[in-house]
Amino acid sequence: MLVGYFPAGQRDFAALMDAAAAGLTARGARVVARAVQRRGVSCGGTAKTALPLSPRTLLSAGKVREVAEVRERTGADAVVFLNPLTPRQHDILADCLGCPVVSLAAAPPQV
């Protein structure tokens, strides 16, 4: 399963998801589902649009539940994030989603 988090200003998010899915498929993976979390699209706060919805999971609690349900329903073996994840986000998401979590981007340095 492929997941991406994008601020409202990121207009090419669909193309980024398509490119990531194509790259994974070329490496032999099968993308069984996709989920996109957008920030600043429907509920104001443009000053925060580049920040994660949750520092614990990157996504909103509702989106984490949705991804977990889709992952279980589709039988996905792993959830692949386009975004960088901190080690803590990685661990929490793996626990919440009940499967391995992989990031296609390098995690930012810890401060």
The 8 nearest C-alpha neighbors of each residue, nearest first, counted from 0:
[[1, 78, 32, 30, 31, 33, 75, 79],
 [0, 2, 33, 79, 78, 80, 32, 34],
 [3, 1, 80, 34, 33, 35, 79, 81],
 [2, 4, 35, 81, 80, 36, 82, 5],
 [3, 5, 36, 35, 37, 82, 2, 6],
 [6, 4, 37, 9, 36, 3, 38, 7],
 [7, 5, 38, 48, 37, 8, 49, 9],
 [6, 8, 39, 40, 9, 38, 37, 5],
 [7, 9, 6, 10, 5, 48, 39, 40],
 [10, 8, 7, 6, 11, 12, 5, 37],
 [9, 11, 12, 8, 7, 13, 6, 5],
 [10, 12, 14, 13, 9, 15, 16, 8],
 [11, 13, 15, 14, 10, 9, 16, 5],
 [14, 12, 16, 15, 11, 17, 10, 18],
 [13, 15, 17, 11, 16, 12, 18, 19],
 [16, 14, 12, 18, 13, 17, 19, 11],
 [15, 17, 13, 19, 14, 18, 20, 12],
 [18, 16, 14, 20, 15, 19, 21, 13],
 [17, 19, 21, 15, 20, 16, 14, 22],
 [18, 20, 22, 16, 21, 17, 15, 23],
 [21, 19, 17, 23, 22, 18, 24, 16],
 [22, 20, 24, 18, 19, 23, 25, 17],
 [23, 21, 19, 25, 20, 24, 18, 26],
 [22, 24, 26, 20, 28, 25, 21, 19],
 [23, 25, 28, 21, 27, 26, 22, 29],
 [24, 26, 22, 23, 27, 21, 28, 20],
 [27, 25, 23, 24, 28, 22, 21, 29],
 [26, 28, 24, 25, 23, 29, 22, 30],
 [29, 27, 24, 23, 26, 30, 25, 20],
 [28, 30, 24, 31, 27, 23, 0, 20],
 [29, 31, 0, 32, 28, 20, 1, 24],
 [30, 32, 0, 29, 73, 75, 33, 1],
 [33, 31, 0, 30, 1, 34, 69, 73],
 [34, 32, 1, 2, 0, 35, 31, 30],
 [33, 35, 2, 1, 3, 36, 66, 32],
 [34, 36, 3, 2, 4, 37, 33, 5],
 [37, 35, 4, 5, 3, 58, 38, 34],
 [36, 38, 5, 6, 4, 7, 35, 40],
 [39, 37, 6, 48, 40, 7, 5, 36],
 [38, 40, 7, 48, 43, 42, 41, 45],
 [41, 39, 7, 38, 42, 37, 43, 6],
 [40, 42, 39, 43, 38, 37, 7, 44],
 [41, 43, 39, 40, 44, 38, 45, 48],
 [44, 42, 39, 45, 41, 40, 48, 38],
 [43, 45, 46, 47, 39, 48, 42, 38],
 [44, 46, 48, 47, 39, 43, 49, 7],
 [45, 47, 44, 48, 49, 50, 43, 39],
 [48, 46, 45, 50, 49, 44, 39, 51],
 [47, 49, 6, 45, 39, 38, 50, 46],
 [48, 50, 6, 47, 51, 46, 38, 5],
 [51, 49, 47, 48, 52, 6, 38, 53],
 [52, 50, 57, 53, 54, 58, 49, 48],
 [51, 53, 58, 59, 57, 50, 54, 38],
 [52, 54, 57, 55, 51, 56, 58, 59],
 [53, 55, 57, 56, 51, 52, 88, 58],
 [56, 54, 53, 88, 57, 87, 91, 58],
 [55, 57, 88, 58, 53, 54, 92, 91],
 [58, 56, 51, 53, 54, 52, 55, 59],
 [59, 57, 56, 52, 53, 62, 63, 60],
 [58, 60, 62, 61, 52, 53, 63, 57],
 [61, 59, 63, 62, 64, 58, 53, 56],
 [60, 62, 64, 59, 63, 65, 58, 66],
 [61, 63, 65, 59, 64, 60, 66, 58],
 [62, 64, 60, 66, 61, 65, 67, 58],
 [65, 63, 67, 61, 62, 66, 68, 60],
 [64, 66, 62, 68, 63, 67, 69, 61],
 [65, 67, 69, 63, 68, 64, 70, 62],
 [68, 66, 96, 64, 70, 65, 69, 71],
 [69, 67, 65, 71, 70, 66, 72, 64],
 [70, 68, 72, 66, 71, 67, 73, 65],
 [71, 69, 67, 75, 73, 68, 72, 74],
 [70, 72, 74, 68, 69, 73, 67, 75],
 [73, 71, 69, 70, 74, 68, 75, 67],
 [74, 72, 70, 75, 71, 69, 31, 32],
 [73, 75, 71, 72, 70, 76, 69, 31],
 [76, 74, 70, 73, 77, 0, 31, 71],
 [75, 77, 74, 98, 78, 99, 70, 0],
 [78, 76, 99, 98, 75, 100, 0, 79],
 [77, 79, 0, 100, 1, 101, 99, 80],
 [78, 80, 101, 1, 102, 100, 0, 2],
 [81, 79, 102, 2, 82, 3, 1, 101],
 [80, 82, 103, 3, 102, 104, 2, 79],
 [83, 81, 80, 104, 102, 84, 3, 103],
 [82, 84, 106, 104, 105, 102, 107, 85],
 [85, 83, 106, 88, 89, 82, 86, 102],
 [84, 86, 88, 87, 106, 89, 107, 83],
 [85, 87, 89, 88, 90, 84, 106, 91],
 [86, 88, 90, 85, 89, 91, 55, 84],
 [89, 87, 56, 85, 91, 55, 90, 86],
 [88, 90, 86, 92, 87, 91, 84, 93],
 [91, 89, 87, 93, 88, 92, 94, 86],
 [92, 90, 94, 88, 93, 89, 95, 87],
 [91, 93, 95, 89, 94, 90, 96, 88],
 [94, 92, 90, 96, 100, 98, 99, 91],
 [93, 95, 91, 97, 92, 96, 90, 98],
 [96, 94, 92, 93, 97, 91, 67, 63],
 [97, 95, 67, 93, 94, 98, 92, 66],
 [96, 98, 94, 93, 95, 99, 67, 92],
 [97, 99, 93, 77, 96, 100, 76, 78],
 [98, 100, 77, 93, 78, 101, 97, 76],
 [101, 99, 78, 93, 77, 79, 89, 98],
 [102, 100, 79, 80, 78, 103, 99, 77],
 [101, 103, 80, 104, 79, 83, 81, 82],
 [102, 104, 81, 80, 82, 101, 105, 79],
 [105, 103, 83, 102, 82, 81, 106, 84],
 [104, 106, 83, 107, 103, 102, 84, 82],
 [105, 107, 83, 84, 85, 104, 108, 86],
 [108, 106, 105, 109, 83, 85, 84, 104],
 [109, 107, 110, 106, 85, 105, 86, 84],
 [110, 108, 107, 85, 106, 86, 87, 84],
 [109, 108, 107, 85, 106, 86, 87, 84]]
